[in-house]
Each structure stands twice: as structure tokens, then as C-alpha cells.
Amino acid sequence: FDDSLMRGKTTADLQAGGAWQPPVDAWETGDEIVITAEIPGVDVRDIDVKVEGGALSIRGESEVDAGSGQATFHRMERAYGAFFRSFNLPESVDPNGISAGCSAGILRVRLPKRRKSKARTIEVK
């Protein structure tokens, strides 16, 4: 799990990606892997979550508050602009069941695990 999920960023990803990377937590239960990312102030319409070629990518953009156009900033600690994260998925993930939601500035991506087929006895006739 650690090796496959936490790898995945290539130089090309970073160049095509963004200026910052939201902090991410990832954990696993018996049924699923969950990835959460801090993306405060990002509209869900500006988030793109894709699964392609065994990798999950999260891309989006965070904009400076529109009302601050004429403001003089005294401190700017939050990151703004395009962001990109990519994770190689373990074979145990069912890509057809992946879902994502965003609430209170936290993106939550749920990656269900494939159901293991149970052994069955086949009668020989």
C-alpha cells in the first residue's frame, strides 16, 4: 500500500501540474482506501479527479479572494494557483467504484477494494 499509493509524481507531472500541493492524508481499512486533501476555498467545479492507467490524479485551482483586487496584503500564507497530486493505485482498488466529495474545504476520495472471490468447490462428474 505505502509503496504503490505514495509514489507517482514525475517531473512531467510537476511541470504540467501546479504551483502548490495540498496536504494529503491517506489511510486504509479492510474495505477501502481513503485519501483526503486540504483545499480550502476551492470550488468543487474547479476540482478534477481522474483515474487513468492505474493512477489517481487530483488537479484544481485556488484563487485569491476576488474582493482583494485593490488590497495591499500584509501577510499571505495560503497557497494559490493551480495544484496537482498523483498517486499510483494498488491492484486491490476497484477503479469503477471510486467516489469523491468535498465538504468544509476537505476533498475526500474513497477507493473501494475489489471483492476477493471466495474459493468454491466444483463437483467432478
GROMACS elastic network, one bead per residue, 0.5 to 0.9 nm:
[ bonds ]
;  ai    aj funct       b0    kb
    1     4     6  0.55132   500
    1     5     6  0.58138   500
    1     6     6  0.79830   500
    1    28     6  0.82897   500
    1    89     6  0.82711   500
    1    90     6  0.63444   500
    2     5     6  0.55938   500
    2     6     6  0.57090   500
    2     7     6  0.81462   500
    3     6     6  0.59166   500
    3     7     6  0.63559   500
    3    88     6  0.87553   500
    3    90     6  0.87520   500
    4     7     6  0.58226   500
    4     8     6  0.79478   500
    4    87     6  0.76197   500
    4    88     6  0.53895   500
    4    89     6  0.59564   500
    4    90     6  0.55941   500
    4    91     6  0.89331   500
    5     8     6  0.74993   500
    5    26     6  0.86023   500
    5    55     6  0.85656   500
    5    56     6  0.89866   500
    5    86     6  0.88569   500
    5    87     6  0.51634   500
    5    89     6  0.51986   500
    5    90     6  0.64150   500
    6     9     6  0.88723   500
    6    26     6  0.86748   500
    6    86     6  0.85035   500
    6    87     6  0.58407   500
    6    88     6  0.69510   500
    6    89     6  0.86722   500
    7    10     6  0.89894   500
    7    86     6  0.79613   500
    7    87     6  0.59228   500
    7    88     6  0.60731   500
    8    13     6  0.86771   500
    8    55     6  0.75981   500
    8    85     6  0.85330   500
    8    86     6  0.55977   500
    8    88     6  0.53002   500
    9    12     6  0.80758   500
    9    13     6  0.58693   500
    9    14     6  0.68652   500
    9    85     6  0.73737   500
    9    86     6  0.58763   500
    9    87     6  0.72958   500
    9    88     6  0.88307   500
   10    13     6  0.50525   500
   10    14     6  0.64126   500
   10    15     6  0.86954   500
   10    86     6  0.89329   500
   11    14     6  0.51725   500
   11    15     6  0.61747   500
   11    16     6  0.85697   500
   12    15     6  0.50857   500
   12    16     6  0.59941   500
   12    17     6  0.80571   500
   13    16     6  0.51925   500
   13    17     6  0.54844   500
   13    18     6  0.87346   500
   13    84     6  0.77824   500
   13    85     6  0.83459   500
   13    86     6  0.78967   500
   14    18     6  0.66196   500
   14    19     6  0.84617   500
   14    84     6  0.74859   500
   14    85     6  0.86473   500
   15    18     6  0.72568   500
   16    84     6  0.84101   500
   17    20     6  0.86267   500
   17    59     6  0.74314   500
   17    82     6  0.69859   500
   17    83     6  0.59986   500
   17    85     6  0.78367   500
   18    21     6  0.73054   500
   18    59     6  0.81638   500
   18    60     6  0.84096   500
   18    61     6  0.82808   500
   18    81     6  0.70126   500
   18    84     6  0.54367   500
   18    85     6  0.88179   500
   19    79     6  0.82889   500
   19    80     6  0.77751   500
   19    81     6  0.62375   500
   19    82     6  0.57838   500
   19    83     6  0.59173   500
   19    84     6  0.82478   500
   20    79     6  0.65237   500
   20    80     6  0.73812   500
   20    81     6  0.72658   500
   20    82     6  0.68789   500
   20    83     6  0.51923   500
   20    84     6  0.74298   500
   21    24     6  0.86160   500
   21    79     6  0.86032   500
   21    82     6  0.86534   500
   21    83     6  0.54206   500
   21    84     6  0.61091   500
   21    85     6  0.65574   500
   22    37     6  0.59822   500
   22    38     6  0.55711   500
   22    39     6  0.62228   500
   22    79     6  0.86363   500
   22    83     6  0.72003   500
   22    84     6  0.80864   500
   22    85     6  0.78517   500
   23    36     6  0.83703   500
   23    37     6  0.56655   500
   23    38     6  0.57219   500
   23    39     6  0.83023   500
   24    35     6  0.68221   500
   24    36     6  0.55430   500
   24    38     6  0.66916   500
   24    85     6  0.89128   500
   25    34     6  0.81121   500
   25    35     6  0.57076   500
   25    36     6  0.52792   500
   25    37     6  0.65743   500
   25    38     6  0.89559   500
   26    33     6  0.70861   500
   26    34     6  0.55863   500
   26    36     6  0.64462   500
   26    37     6  0.88940   500
   27    32     6  0.85595   500
   27    33     6  0.57178   500
   27    34     6  0.54796   500
   27    35     6  0.67266   500
   27    36     6  0.89974   500
   28    31     6  0.78233   500
   28    32     6  0.59005   500
   28    34     6  0.63214   500
   28    35     6  0.89528   500
   29    32     6  0.54001   500
   29    33     6  0.62969   500
   29    34     6  0.82806   500
   30    33     6  0.84241   500
   30   113     6  0.80832   500
   31   111     6  0.87809   500
   31   112     6  0.60503   500
   31   113     6  0.55989   500
   31   114     6  0.83433   500
   31   115     6  0.85522   500
   32    93     6  0.76807   500
   32   110     6  0.67694   500
   32   111     6  0.54470   500
   32   113     6  0.51088   500
   32   114     6  0.87945   500
   33    93     6  0.78941   500
   33   109     6  0.83705   500
   33   110     6  0.61050   500
   33   111     6  0.50166   500
   33   112     6  0.63261   500
   33   113     6  0.73410   500
   34   108     6  0.69318   500
   34   109     6  0.57653   500
   34   111     6  0.60793   500
   34   112     6  0.84254   500
   35   107     6  0.80154   500
   35   108     6  0.57950   500
   35   109     6  0.51458   500
   35   110     6  0.66029   500
   35   111     6  0.80662   500
   36   106     6  0.64181   500
   36   107     6  0.53623   500
   36   109     6  0.62832   500
   36   110     6  0.87567   500
   37   105     6  0.83773   500
   37   106     6  0.56420   500
   37   107     6  0.51032   500
   37   108     6  0.67193   500
   37   109     6  0.86071   500
   38   105     6  0.60415   500
   38   107     6  0.65022   500
   39    42     6  0.58233   500
   39    62     6  0.77938   500
   39   102     6  0.88946   500
   39   104     6  0.89009   500
   39   105     6  0.51057   500
   39   106     6  0.58455   500
   39   107     6  0.67843   500
   40    43     6  0.87258   500
   40    62     6  0.81536   500
   40   104     6  0.73030   500
   40   106     6  0.69591   500
   41    62     6  0.67957   500
   41    63     6  0.79044   500
   41    64     6  0.89772   500
   41    65     6  0.86982   500
   41   104     6  0.87067   500
   41   105     6  0.62961   500
   42    45     6  0.83052   500
   42    46     6  0.66492   500
   42    47     6  0.75669   500
   42    60     6  0.78772   500
   42    61     6  0.67809   500
   42    62     6  0.52567   500
   42    63     6  0.74926   500
   42   105     6  0.71218   500
   43    46     6  0.53620   500
   43    47     6  0.71132   500
   43    61     6  0.85503   500
   43    62     6  0.80645   500
   43   105     6  0.89175   500
   44    47     6  0.52995   500
   44    48     6  0.84214   500
   44    60     6  0.88935   500
   44   101     6  0.84570   500
   44   102     6  0.69022   500
   44   107     6  0.89363   500
   45    48     6  0.79328   500
   45    60     6  0.88286   500
   46    59     6  0.82618   500
   46    60     6  0.53329   500
   46    61     6  0.60254   500
   46    62     6  0.80201   500
   47    58     6  0.71622   500
   47    59     6  0.58679   500
   47    61     6  0.71344   500
   48    57     6  0.78818   500
   48    58     6  0.57894   500
   48    59     6  0.50921   500
   48    60     6  0.59970   500
   49    56     6  0.71974   500
   49    57     6  0.56992   500
   49    59     6  0.64957   500
   49    60     6  0.86918   500
   49   100     6  0.77873   500
   49   109     6  0.86260   500
   50    55     6  0.81081   500
   50    56     6  0.56974   500
   50    57     6  0.52910   500
   50    58     6  0.67168   500
   50    59     6  0.85722   500
   51    54     6  0.67304   500
   51    55     6  0.55684   500
   51    57     6  0.64347   500
   51    89     6  0.89883   500
   51    95     6  0.70634   500
   51    98     6  0.86335   500
   52    55     6  0.54484   500
   52    56     6  0.66390   500
   52    57     6  0.81153   500
   52    95     6  0.89801   500
   53    56     6  0.85105   500
   53    88     6  0.88153   500
   54    87     6  0.86725   500
   54    88     6  0.60214   500
   54    89     6  0.55299   500
   54    90     6  0.77555   500
   54    91     6  0.79996   500
   54    95     6  0.82824   500
   55    86     6  0.67592   500
   55    87     6  0.54797   500
   55    89     6  0.53523   500
   55    90     6  0.88415   500
   56    85     6  0.82887   500
   56    86     6  0.56393   500
   56    87     6  0.51925   500
   56    88     6  0.63553   500
   56    89     6  0.67000   500
   57    84     6  0.71812   500
   57    85     6  0.56785   500
   57    87     6  0.64368   500
   57    88     6  0.87978   500
   58    83     6  0.80074   500
   58    84     6  0.56370   500
   58    85     6  0.51494   500
   58    86     6  0.63289   500
   58    87     6  0.88288   500
   59    82     6  0.74447   500
   59    83     6  0.56317   500
   59    85     6  0.65452   500
   59    86     6  0.85994   500
   60    81     6  0.83287   500
   60    82     6  0.56898   500
   60    83     6  0.54279   500
   60    84     6  0.67030   500
   61    80     6  0.72801   500
   61    81     6  0.52241   500
   61    83     6  0.58782   500
   61    84     6  0.87815   500
   62    79     6  0.77000   500
   62    81     6  0.50191   500
   62    82     6  0.63808   500
   62    83     6  0.78299   500
   63    66     6  0.77745   500
   63    79     6  0.88802   500
   63    80     6  0.55321   500
   63    81     6  0.59487   500
   63    82     6  0.85767   500
   64    67     6  0.85229   500
   64    68     6  0.73284   500
   64    69     6  0.85415   500
   64    79     6  0.88026   500
   64    80     6  0.63001   500
   64    81     6  0.81606   500
   65    68     6  0.55736   500
   65    69     6  0.78290   500
   66    69     6  0.61201   500
   67    70     6  0.77220   500
   67    71     6  0.79964   500
   68    72     6  0.79074   500
   68    73     6  0.84128   500
   69    72     6  0.86187   500
   73    76     6  0.65840   500
   76    79     6  0.80390   500
   80    83     6  0.83782   500
   89    92     6  0.80546   500
   89    93     6  0.67269   500
   89    95     6  0.89701   500
   90    93     6  0.59542   500
   91    94     6  0.79660   500
   91   113     6  0.87097   500
   91   114     6  0.85188   500
   92   112     6  0.84182   500
   92   113     6  0.53091   500
   92   114     6  0.56006   500
   92   115     6  0.85598   500
   93    96     6  0.88640   500
   93    97     6  0.85631   500
   93    98     6  0.84945   500
   93   111     6  0.61272   500
   93   112     6  0.57955   500
   93   114     6  0.56316   500
   94    97     6  0.57448   500
   94    98     6  0.70915   500
   94   111     6  0.69196   500
   94   112     6  0.57257   500
   94   113     6  0.53095   500
   94   115     6  0.83630   500
   95    98     6  0.56222   500
   95   111     6  0.72337   500
   95   112     6  0.78098   500
   95   113     6  0.86266   500
   95   114     6  0.86967   500
   96    99     6  0.88561   500
   96   112     6  0.87610   500
   97   110     6  0.83100   500
   97   111     6  0.68049   500
   97   112     6  0.60447   500
   97   113     6  0.84990   500
   97   114     6  0.89701   500
   98   109     6  0.71598   500
   98   110     6  0.56449   500
   98   112     6  0.63129   500
   99   108     6  0.83497   500
   99   109     6  0.57772   500
   99   110     6  0.53053   500
   99   111     6  0.68858   500
   99   112     6  0.86671   500
  100   107     6  0.70969   500
  100   108     6  0.55912   500
  100   110     6  0.61877   500
  100   111     6  0.88712   500
  101   106     6  0.83414   500
  101   107     6  0.58430   500
  101   108     6  0.54080   500
  101   109     6  0.66205   500
  101   110     6  0.87037   500
  102   105     6  0.65532   500
  102   106     6  0.55180   500
  102   108     6  0.60674   500
  102   109     6  0.86967   500
  103   106     6  0.54560   500
  103   107     6  0.66945   500
  103   108     6  0.81945   500
  104   107     6  0.85093   500
  112   115     6  0.88828   500
  113   116     6  0.86964   500
  114   117     6  0.89720   500
  115   118     6  0.89195   500
  117   120     6  0.89631   500
